[in-house]
Amino acid sequence: MVKTQTIEKVDQLLEVSNLSVFYGKLQAVNSVSFQIPKGKVFAIVGANGAGKTSLLRGIYGTAQYTGSLTFNKAAFTAKTNRFKSGIAHVPQGRAIFGDLTVKENLSIGVLGIKKKTNELEYLLNLFPILETRMNKQAGMLSGGEQQMLAIARAMMSRPSLLLLDEPGMGLSPKLRMEVYESIRRLLDQADHDMGILLCDQEIGYALRIADQMSVMQKGQFIWSGEAGSVSVDELSTKYMGLKA
Ligand SMILES: Nc1ncnc2c1ncn2[C@@H]1O[C@H](COP(=O)(O)OP(=O)(O)OP(=O)(O)O)[C@@H](O)[C@H]1O
């Protein structure tokens, strides 16, 4: 009798095929392909100038790109509104409104979309620290709290895909770890199917929370695999040119 093997069907959230990103004549991303399954954190690590931010911008449609993007089984064109399709982008540098309160910052996250009833309650469960800071000016929060606020604001629209560009930048190792743990928690505790694409310069933090990872260099992926299949030392020495 012939044995049939059951292959688990993976439900892909985002399928990126031959993505290239350009700034005029400069090509920042060179024909990159990967998939993000629902419920997973996909991390892209690479040094300064590797092309991480450009890749996120290509996916979000804010930089000129070629290649194909399929999100929740629908093909994107350059004109598809990514936010309305269910993608939220937290760019580098915590784009919060420092003069507004935490509560006001969060309410901006749902502008322009159909309001659900309990976004705030849902978010405060995921980021309990923000509940104690609701009426505080966002500019007065610590760096880690500001980063959590930026992520929480993006989550107010309950995106299916969250794009995070170096969420630990400028934070102390302790705060950085807190932010990364809250990122993993928000995926694991989300009340809907979602995935996360995270870009980072440092392998160690990303590796702790990622399910899958790629190393990017000069606009291309030079290593891709399961995060659990590799050590920080191996990736650092072999692919990032760093000493163990
Ligand atoms: N707006 C822009 N106009 C022209 N070139 C750009 C622009 N943004 C980025 N680049 C170039 O694209 C390449 C990739 O940059 P990118 O910011 O994507 O890298 P990165 O991996 O995110 O780096 P970092 O970790 O320093 O943010 C670099 O050569 C950079 O100089």
The ligand as an SDF file (V2000), in Angstrom:
LIG
                    3D

 31 33  0  0  0  0  0  0  0  0999 V2000
   14.6380   58.2920    0.5490 N   0  0  0  0  0  0  0  0  0  0  0  0
   15.7370   57.7620    0.0220 C   0  0  0  0  0  0  0  0  0  0  0  0
   16.2750   58.2700   -1.1060 N   0  0  0  0  0  0  0  0  0  0  0  0
   17.3690   57.7210   -1.6650 C   0  0  0  0  0  0  0  0  0  0  0  0
   18.0320   56.6560   -1.1610 N   0  0  0  0  0  0  0  0  0  0  0  0
   17.5470   56.1120   -0.0470 C   0  0  0  0  0  0  0  0  0  0  0  0
   16.3820   56.6250    0.6110 C   0  0  0  0  0  0  0  0  0  0  0  0
   16.1390   55.8660    1.7120 N   0  0  0  0  0  0  0  0  0  0  0  0
   17.1130   54.9340    1.7280 C   0  0  0  0  0  0  0  0  0  0  0  0
   17.9450   55.0750    0.6930 N   0  0  0  0  0  0  0  0  0  0  0  0
   19.1050   54.2130    0.3730 C   0  0  0  0  0  0  0  0  0  0  0  0
   18.6290   52.8790    0.2360 O   0  0  0  0  0  0  0  0  0  0  0  0
   19.5590   51.9570    0.8040 C   0  0  0  0  0  0  0  0  0  0  0  0
   18.8550   51.1250    1.8540 C   0  0  0  0  0  0  0  0  0  0  0  0
   18.4680   51.9800    2.9380 O   0  0  0  0  0  0  0  0  0  0  0  0
   17.4570   51.5270    4.0650 P   0  0  0  0  0  0  0  0  0  0  0  0
   17.1200   52.7350    4.8920 O   0  0  0  0  0  0  0  0  0  0  0  0
   16.3640   50.7780    3.4680 O   0  0  0  0  0  0  0  0  0  0  0  0
   18.3650   50.5340    4.9340 O   0  0  0  0  0  0  0  0  0  0  0  0
   18.1430   49.9580    6.3850 P   0  0  0  0  0  0  0  0  0  0  0  0
   18.5570   48.5410    6.3390 O   0  0  0  0  0  0  0  0  0  0  0  0
   16.7620   50.2370    6.8490 O   0  0  0  0  0  0  0  0  0  0  0  0
   19.1660   50.8040    7.2400 O   0  0  0  0  0  0  0  0  0  0  0  0
   19.0400   51.3460    8.7650 P   0  0  0  0  0  0  0  0  0  0  0  0
   19.1290   50.1390    9.6500 O   0  0  0  0  0  0  0  0  0  0  0  0
   20.2260   52.2540    8.8950 O   0  0  0  0  0  0  0  0  0  0  0  0
   17.7390   52.0580    8.8810 O   0  0  0  0  0  0  0  0  0  0  0  0
   20.7090   52.7780    1.3420 C   0  0  0  0  0  0  0  0  0  0  0  0
   21.7170   52.7980    0.3650 O   0  0  0  0  0  0  0  0  0  0  0  0
   20.1110   54.1630    1.5180 C   0  0  0  0  0  0  0  0  0  0  0  0
   21.0840   55.1630    1.3810 O   0  0  0  0  0  0  0  0  0  0  0  0
  1  2  1  0
  2  3  1  0
  2  7  2  0
  3  4  2  0
  4  5  1  0
  5  6  2  0
  6  7  1  0
  6 10  1  0
  7  8  1  0
  8  9  2  0
  9 10  1  0
 10 11  1  0
 11 12  1  0
 11 30  1  0
 12 13  1  0
 13 14  1  0
 13 28  1  0
 14 15  1  0
 15 16  1  0
 16 17  2  0
 16 18  1  0
 16 19  1  0
 19 20  1  0
 20 21  2  0
 20 22  1  0
 20 23  1  0
 23 24  1  0
 24 25  2  0
 24 26  1  0
 24 27  1  0
 28 29  1  0
 28 30  1  0
 30 31  1  0
M  END
$$$$
